[in-house]
Amino acid sequence: MFALAGLAGVEPWSYTLRELDWMASAADEAEWSRAAELGAMVAGLAGAAISPDDLNPYARARRQAERAAARKLLAHAAEVLPETLSAAEIERRWQRFQSVPST
């Protein structure tokens, strides 16, 4: 409990163990994000093109979860969309949808 409060930078008395865990996890993710940005910047100065997401384990896990969700969605779409659409057509439409910038 006290270790989580220390990681989160708060006094532990007014929070539940779950809240402390959430805060410590968020603090850890923020630290990794900052470290990955710095690492990518240093790599860029050395001439290597590295994305901060390549260095951040939280970003990698998030990307894997997004890909798994997309695969599940595509599998479901193939089941419910008209049979006139092939799996390749569904994939093409999905790729086009992902390339549209969100507002």
LODOTOR-571824 format. One record per atom (N, C-alpha, C, O): atom name; residue number from 1; x, y, z; residue in one letter. Coordinates in nm, 3 decimals, padded with zeros to 5 digits. Each point is the difference from the previous one (the first is absolute). Layout:
N
- atom:seq:px:py:pz:type
- CA:NUM:X:Y:Z:a
...
//
This chain:
103
- atom:seq:px:py:pz:type
- N:1:00.083:-00.119:00.000:m
- CA:1:-00.083:00.119:00.000:m
- C:1:00.087:00.126:00.000:m
- O:1:-00.023:00.093:-00.077:m
- N:2:00.124:-00.092:00.164:f
- CA:2:00.086:00.118:00.009:f
- C:2:00.089:00.014:-00.123:f
- O:2:00.031:00.111:-00.043:f
- N:3:00.008:-00.225:-00.014:a
- CA:3:00.081:00.006:-00.123:a
- C:3:-00.081:00.061:-00.115:a
- O:3:00.052:00.081:-00.077:a
- N:4:-00.177:-00.122:00.066:l
- CA:4:-00.086:00.056:-00.105:l
- C:4:-00.020:00.150:00.020:l
- O:4:00.003:00.077:-00.096:l
- N:5:-00.024:-00.037:00.223:a
- CA:5:-00.018:00.143:00.029:a
- C:5:00.127:00.077:-00.036:a
- O:5:-00.006:00.111:-00.052:a
- N:6:00.122:-00.172:00.081:g
- CA:6:00.126:00.065:-00.036:g
- C:6:00.016:00.015:-00.150:g
- O:6:00.045:00.104:-00.047:g
- N:7:-00.082:-00.208:-00.029:l
- CA:7:00.009:00.009:-00.145:l
- C:7:-00.096:00.106:-00.055:l
- O:7:00.033:00.072:-00.095:l
- N:8:-00.151:-00.064:00.156:a
- CA:8:-00.100:00.096:-00.046:a
- C:8:00.029:00.141:00.052:a
- O:8:-00.051:00.098:-00.054:a
- N:9:00.134:-00.088:00.158:g
- CA:9:00.033:00.132:00.055:g
- C:9:-00.111:00.060:00.084:g
- O:9:-00.018:00.122:00.001:g
- N:10:-00.058:-00.206:00.070:v
- CA:10:-00.111:00.049:00.082:v
- C:10:00.008:-00.063:00.140:v
- O:10:00.070:-00.098:00.021:v
- N:11:-00.142:00.157:00.072:e
- CA:11:-00.015:-00.060:00.132:e
- C:11:-00.099:-00.116:-00.011:e
- O:11:-00.104:00.016:-00.064:e
- N:12:00.133:-00.131:00.123:p
- CA:12:-00.086:-00.117:-00.020:p
- C:12:-00.130:00.000:00.080:p
- O:12:-00.088:-00.081:-00.029:p
- N:13:00.074:00.167:00.126:w
- CA:13:-00.109:-00.011:00.096:w
- C:13:-00.139:00.021:-00.059:w
- O:13:-00.096:-00.061:00.046:w
- N:14:00.084:00.144:-00.144:s
- CA:14:-00.135:00.031:-00.048:s
- C:14:-00.038:-00.073:-00.130:s
- O:14:-00.096:00.037:-00.067:s
- N:15:00.172:-00.141:00.033:y
- CA:15:-00.027:-00.074:-00.124:y
- C:15:-00.012:-00.149:00.029:y
- O:15:00.060:-00.051:00.094:y
- N:16:-00.139:-00.017:-00.176:t
- CA:16:-00.008:-00.145:00.011:t
- C:16:00.121:-00.061:-00.070:t
- O:16:00.071:00.068:-00.074:t
- N:17:-00.049:-00.195:00.098:l
- CA:17:00.111:-00.070:-00.064:l
- C:17:-00.017:00.000:-00.151:l
- O:17:00.098:00.014:-00.074:l
- N:18:-00.221:-00.030:00.027:r
- CA:18:-00.025:00.002:-00.144:r
- C:18:00.033:00.138:-00.059:r
- O:18:00.062:00.008:-00.107:r
- N:19:-00.102:00.097:00.174:e
- CA:19:00.029:00.135:-00.050:e
- C:19:00.152:00.025:-00.003:e
- O:19:00.051:00.061:-00.094:e
- N:20:00.019:-00.107:00.197:l
- CA:20:00.145:00.016:00.002:l
- C:20:00.064:-00.078:-00.114:l
- O:20:00.096:00.048:-00.062:l
- N:21:-00.147:-00.167:00.034:d
- CA:21:00.053:-00.079:-00.111:d
- C:21:-00.022:00.072:-00.133:d
- O:21:00.091:00.005:-00.083:d
- N:22:-00.210:00.051:00.064:w
- CA:22:-00.027:00.075:-00.123:w
- C:22:00.095:00.119:-00.014:w
- O:22:00.055:00.024:-00.107:w
- N:23:-00.037:00.049:00.217:m
- CA:23:00.087:00.118:-00.005:m
- C:23:00.145:-00.040:-00.026:m
- O:23:00.069:00.067:-00.077:m
- N:24:-00.022:-00.174:00.141:a
- CA:24:00.138:-00.045:-00.020:a
- C:24:00.019:-00.048:-00.144:a
- O:24:00.104:00.027:-00.061:a
- N:25:-00.203:-00.097:00.006:s
- CA:25:00.009:-00.047:-00.139:s
- C:25:00.003:00.119:-00.097:s
- O:25:00.076:00.000:-00.096:s
- N:26:-00.158:00.099:00.122:a
- CA:26:-00.002:00.120:-00.086:a
- C:26:00.132:00.075:00.009:a
- O:26:00.050:00.049:-00.101:a
- N:27:00.006:-00.040:00.222:a
- CA:27:00.129:00.067:00.017:a
- C:27:00.109:-00.076:-00.074:a
- O:27:00.087:00.062:-00.064:a
- N:28:-00.089:-00.195:00.071:d
- CA:28:00.099:-00.082:-00.070:d
- C:28:-00.013:00.017:-00.151:d
- O:28:00.100:00.011:-00.070:d
- N:29:-00.223:-00.010:00.022:e
- CA:29:-00.022:00.018:-00.144:e
- C:29:00.049:00.138:-00.046:e
- O:29:00.058:00.013:-00.107:e
- N:30:-00.082:00.088:00.188:a
- CA:30:00.047:00.136:-00.034:a
- C:30:00.152:00.006:-00.002:a
- O:30:00.058:00.065:-00.087:a
- N:31:00.007:-00.132:00.182:e
- CA:31:00.146:-00.003:00.002:e
- C:31:00.055:-00.070:-00.124:e
- O:31:00.096:00.047:-00.061:e
- N:32:-00.157:-00.159:00.023:w
- CA:32:00.043:-00.070:-00.119:w
- C:32:-00.020:00.086:-00.125:w
- O:32:00.083:-00.002:-00.091:w
- N:33:-00.191:00.076:00.088:s
- CA:33:-00.027:00.087:-00.114:s
- C:33:00.108:00.107:-00.012:s
- O:33:00.051:00.026:-00.109:s
- N:34:-00.016:00.036:00.221:r
- CA:34:00.107:00.101:-00.001:r
- C:34:00.134:-00.060:-00.040:r
- O:34:00.072:00.058:-00.081:r
- N:35:-00.040:-00.174:00.138:a
- CA:35:00.128:-00.065:-00.033:a
- C:35:00.006:-00.040:-00.147:a
- O:35:00.104:00.013:-00.064:a
- N:36:-00.216:-00.062:00.011:a
- CA:36:-00.003:-00.040:-00.141:a
- C:36:00.016:00.121:-00.091:a
- O:36:00.068:-00.007:-00.102:a
- N:37:-00.130:00.119:00.139:e
- CA:37:00.016:00.123:-00.079:e
- C:37:00.147:00.044:-00.002:e
- O:37:00.053:00.035:-00.105:e
- N:38:00.010:-00.037:00.221:l
- CA:38:00.141:00.038:00.007:l
- C:38:00.088:-00.097:-00.078:l
- O:38:00.091:00.041:-00.072:l
- N:39:-00.119:-00.171:00.086:g
- CA:39:00.078:-00.100:-00.074:g
- C:39:-00.014:00.017:-00.150:g
- O:39:00.099:-00.011:-00.073:g
- N:40:-00.219:00.037:00.027:a
- CA:40:-00.023:00.020:-00.144:a
- C:40:00.070:00.128:-00.047:a
- O:40:00.053:00.006:-00.111:a
- N:41:-00.055:00.097:00.196:m
- CA:41:00.067:00.125:-00.036:m
- C:41:00.151:-00.020:-00.011:m
- O:41:00.062:00.049:-00.095:m
- N:42:-00.002:-00.121:00.189:v
- CA:42:00.144:-00.027:-00.004:v
- C:42:00.033:-00.087:-00.122:v
- O:42:00.100:00.024:-00.068:v
- N:43:-00.183:-00.123:00.041:a
- CA:43:00.022:-00.085:-00.117:a
- C:43:-00.011:00.083:-00.128:a
- O:43:00.075:-00.023:-00.096:a
- N:44:-00.168:00.118:00.093:g
- CA:44:-00.013:00.088:-00.116:g
- C:44:00.123:00.086:-00.020:g
- O:44:00.040:00.026:-00.113:g
- N:45:00.020:00.020:00.223:l
- CA:45:00.123:00.078:-00.011:l
- C:45:00.115:-00.084:-00.055:l
- O:45:00.091:00.052:-00.064:l
- N:46:-00.096:-00.181:00.090:a
- CA:46:00.104:-00.091:-00.049:a
- C:46:-00.030:-00.049:-00.141:a
- O:46:00.080:-00.074:-00.058:a
- N:47:-00.192:00.116:00.002:g
- CA:47:-00.033:-00.035:-00.138:g
- C:47:-00.093:-00.118:-00.016:g
- O:47:-00.031:-00.040:-00.112:g
- N:48:-00.016:-00.018:00.222:a
- CA:48:-00.092:-00.114:-00.009:a
- C:48:-00.143:00.052:00.012:a
- O:48:-00.029:00.086:00.083:a
- N:49:-00.058:-00.139:-00.165:a
- CA:49:-00.141:00.040:00.005:a
- C:49:-00.076:-00.102:00.085:a
- O:49:-00.042:-00.104:-00.050:a
- N:50:00.025:00.135:00.178:i
- CA:50:-00.070:-00.088:00.092:i
- C:50:-00.120:00.074:00.056:i
- O:50:00.010:00.116:00.041:i
- N:51:-00.122:-00.183:-00.040:s
- CA:51:-00.121:00.058:00.057:s
- C:51:00.002:-00.021:00.152:s
- O:51:00.047:-00.104:00.046:s
- N:52:-00.097:00.200:00.030:p
- CA:52:-00.009:-00.021:00.145:p
- C:52:-00.084:-00.123:00.036:p
- O:52:00.025:-00.065:00.101:p
- N:53:-00.123:00.034:-00.185:d
- CA:53:-00.083:-00.117:00.026:d
- C:53:00.080:-00.130:-00.010:d
- O:53:-00.036:-00.100:00.062:d
- N:54:00.145:00.101:-00.140:d
- CA:54:00.084:-00.119:-00.010:d
- C:54:00.075:-00.026:00.130:d
- O:54:00.038:-00.114:00.028:d
- N:55:-00.016:00.216:00.051:l
- CA:55:00.075:-00.013:00.125:l
- C:55:-00.089:-00.015:00.123:l
- O:55:00.048:-00.038:00.106:l
- N:56:-00.175:00.067:-00.121:n
- CA:56:-00.092:00.002:00.114:n
- C:56:-00.079:-00.131:00.007:n
- O:56:-00.080:-00.028:-00.089:n
- N:57:00.101:-00.052:00.195:p
- CA:57:-00.073:-00.127:00.008:p
- C:57:-00.151:00.019:00.015:p
- O:57:-00.077:-00.086:-00.042:p
- N:58:00.035:00.196:00.101:y
- CA:58:-00.145:00.025:00.013:y
- C:58:-00.061:00.025:-00.137:y
- O:58:-00.111:-00.046:-00.027:y
- N:59:00.182:00.118:-00.059:a
- CA:59:-00.051:00.027:-00.135:a
- C:59:-00.006:-00.129:-00.081:a
- O:59:-00.095:-00.021:-00.076:a
- N:60:00.196:-00.066:00.092:r
- CA:60:00.000:-00.127:-00.071:r
- C:60:-00.120:-00.085:00.042:r
- O:60:-00.068:-00.058:-00.085:r
- N:61:00.042:00.053:00.215:a
- CA:61:-00.114:-00.078:00.049:a
- C:61:-00.131:00.057:-00.051:a
- O:61:-00.092:-00.074:-00.035:a
- N:62:00.084:00.208:00.030:r
- CA:62:-00.121:00.065:-00.051:r
- C:62:-00.020:-00.033:-00.147:r
- O:62:-00.112:-00.028:-00.043:r
- N:63:00.221:00.032:-00.037:r
- CA:63:-00.011:-00.033:-00.143:r
- C:63:-00.044:-00.145:-00.019:r
- O:63:-00.082:-00.029:-00.087:r
- N:64:00.137:-00.062:00.167:q
- CA:64:-00.038:-00.140:-00.012:q
- C:64:-00.148:-00.018:00.033:q
- O:64:-00.070:-00.077:-00.066:q
- N:65:00.023:00.147:00.169:a
- CA:65:-00.142:-00.010:00.036:a
- C:65:-00.088:00.058:-00.111:a
- O:65:-00.106:-00.055:-00.030:a
- N:66:00.150:00.166:-00.031:e
- CA:66:-00.077:00.059:-00.110:e
- C:66:-00.006:-00.094:-00.120:e
- O:66:-00.104:-00.014:-00.063:e
- N:67:00.218:-00.051:00.031:r
- CA:67:00.001:-00.094:-00.112:r
- C:67:-00.091:-00.119:00.027:r
- O:67:-00.071:-00.046:-00.089:r
- N:68:00.074:-00.004:00.213:a
- CA:68:-00.087:-00.113:00.034:a
- C:68:-00.147:00.039:-00.012:a
- O:68:-00.081:-00.077:-00.050:a
- N:69:00.048:00.198:00.095:a
- CA:69:-00.138:00.048:-00.011:a
- C:69:-00.039:00.017:-00.147:a
- O:69:-00.113:-00.032:-00.037:a
- N:70:00.205:00.081:-00.046:a
- CA:70:-00.029:00.017:-00.142:a
- C:70:-00.023:-00.135:-00.067:a
- O:70:-00.091:-00.015:-00.082:a
- N:71:00.175:-00.085:00.116:r
- CA:71:-00.020:-00.133:-00.057:r
- C:71:-00.135:-00.059:00.040:r
- O:71:-00.069:-00.061:-00.081:r
- N:72:00.032:00.082:00.207:k
- CA:72:-00.128:-00.050:00.048:k
- C:72:-00.115:00.070:-00.072:k
- O:72:-00.098:-00.063:-00.038:k
- N:73:00.111:00.194:00.019:l
- CA:73:-00.102:00.076:-00.070:l
- C:73:-00.012:-00.045:-00.145:l
- O:73:-00.110:-00.014:-00.052:l
- N:74:00.225:-00.008:-00.013:l
- CA:74:-00.004:-00.047:-00.139:l
- C:74:-00.065:-00.137:-00.011:l
- O:74:-00.076:-00.026:-00.094:l
- N:75:00.105:-00.061:00.188:a
- CA:75:-00.061:-00.133:-00.003:a
- C:75:-00.151:00.011:00.018:a
- O:75:-00.077:-00.069:-00.067:a
- N:76:00.035:00.156:00.157:h
- CA:76:-00.144:00.019:00.022:h
- C:76:-00.064:00.065:-00.122:h
- O:76:-00.111:-00.037:-00.040:h
- N:77:00.179:00.134:-00.019:a
- CA:77:-00.055:00.069:-00.117:a
- C:77:-00.019:-00.098:-00.115:a
- O:77:-00.098:00.008:-00.074:a
- N:78:00.192:-00.101:00.058:a
- CA:78:-00.012:-00.099:-00.108:a
- C:78:-00.123:-00.087:00.021:a
- O:78:-00.058:-00.049:-00.097:a
- N:79:00.018:00.029:00.222:e
- CA:79:-00.117:-00.083:00.029:e
- C:79:-00.131:00.075:-00.025:e
- O:79:-00.097:-00.059:-00.047:e
- N:80:00.095:00.189:00.079:v
- CA:80:-00.127:00.072:-00.005:v
- C:80:-00.021:00.082:-00.127:v
- O:80:-00.114:00.034:-00.032:v
- N:81:00.220:-00.002:-00.040:l
- CA:81:-00.016:00.078:-00.123:l
- C:81:-00.053:-00.091:-00.112:l
- O:81:00.013:-00.122:00.007:l
- N:82:-00.071:00.182:-00.106:p
- CA:82:-00.052:-00.080:-00.111:p
- C:82:00.109:-00.088:-00.060:p
- O:82:00.117:00.037:-00.004:p
- N:83:-00.158:-00.152:-00.043:e
- CA:83:00.096:-00.095:-00.055:e
- C:83:00.064:00.051:-00.130:e
- O:83:00.097:-00.058:-00.048:e
- N:84:-00.151:00.165:-00.007:t
- CA:84:00.058:00.054:-00.122:t
- C:84:00.135:00.065:00.026:t
- O:84:00.077:00.022:-00.094:t
- N:85:-00.048:00.010:00.219:l
- CA:85:00.129:00.059:00.033:l
- C:85:00.098:-00.110:00.038:l
- O:85:-00.028:-00.082:00.088:l
- N:86:00.141:00.080:-00.155:s
- CA:86:00.101:-00.101:00.032:s
- C:86:00.081:00.046:00.120:s
- O:86:-00.005:00.117:00.040:s
- N:87:00.079:-00.208:00.018:a
- CA:87:00.087:00.034:00.112:a
- C:87:00.103:00.105:-00.043:a
- O:87:00.035:00.089:00.077:a
- N:88:00.014:-00.099:-00.200:a
- CA:88:00.097:00.098:-00.051:a
- C:88:-00.063:00.139:-00.011:a
- O:88:00.065:00.100:00.030:a
- N:89:-00.190:-00.095:-00.072:e
- CA:89:-00.070:00.129:-00.011:e
- C:89:-00.021:00.061:00.138:e
- O:89:00.017:00.120:00.019:e
- N:90:-00.054:-00.203:00.076:i
- CA:90:-00.018:00.049:00.138:i
- C:90:00.132:00.055:00.052:i
- O:90:00.004:00.107:00.060:i
- N:91:00.104:-00.181:-00.084:e
- CA:91:00.134:00.045:00.044:e
- C:91:00.036:00.131:-00.067:e
- O:91:00.053:00.090:00.065:e
- N:92:-00.079:-00.077:-00.195:r
- CA:92:00.032:00.124:-00.072:r
- C:92:-00.078:00.117:00.058:r
- O:92:00.056:00.108:00.021:r
- N:93:-00.184:-00.129:00.006:r
- CA:93:-00.082:00.108:00.059:r
- C:93:00.050:00.037:00.139:r
- O:93:00.002:00.117:00.038:r
- N:94:00.039:-00.218:00.039:w
- CA:94:00.052:00.026:00.135:w
- C:94:00.129:00.083:-00.008:w
- O:94:00.017:00.094:00.077:w
- N:95:00.072:-00.128:-00.169:q
- CA:95:00.125:00.075:-00.016:q
- C:95:-00.030:00.145:-00.040:q
- O:95:00.065:00.092:00.049:q
- N:96:-00.162:-00.074:-00.137:r
- CA:96:-00.038:00.135:-00.041:r
- C:96:-00.058:00.077:00.118:r
- O:96:00.028:00.119:00.016:r
- N:97:-00.109:-00.186:00.065:f
- CA:97:-00.058:00.063:00.118:f
- C:97:00.108:00.044:00.099:f
- O:97:-00.007:00.108:00.057:f
- N:98:00.108:-00.193:-00.039:q
- CA:98:00.108:00.033:00.095:q
- C:98:00.086:00.115:-00.049:q
- O:98:00.060:00.071:00.081:q
- N:99:-00.052:-00.051:-00.212:s
- CA:99:00.087:00.106:-00.053:s
- C:99:-00.065:00.138:00.008:s
- O:99:00.067:00.101:-00.019:s
- N:100:-00.197:-00.096:00.049:v
- CA:100:-00.070:00.130:00.014:v
- C:100:00.036:00.060:00.134:v
- O:100:-00.020:-00.066:00.102:v
- N:101:00.073:00.189:-00.097:p
- CA:101:00.037:00.061:00.128:p
- C:101:-00.124:00.024:00.086:p
- O:101:-00.104:00.045:-00.049:p
- N:102:00.117:-00.075:00.178:s
- CA:102:-00.113:00.024:00.091:s
- C:102:-00.005:00.147:00.038:s
- O:102:00.104:00.067:00.006:s
- N:103:-00.223:-00.017:00.020:t
- CA:103:-00.014:00.141:00.037:t
- C:103:-00.035:00.015:00.144:t
- O:103:-00.016:00.112:00.049:t
//
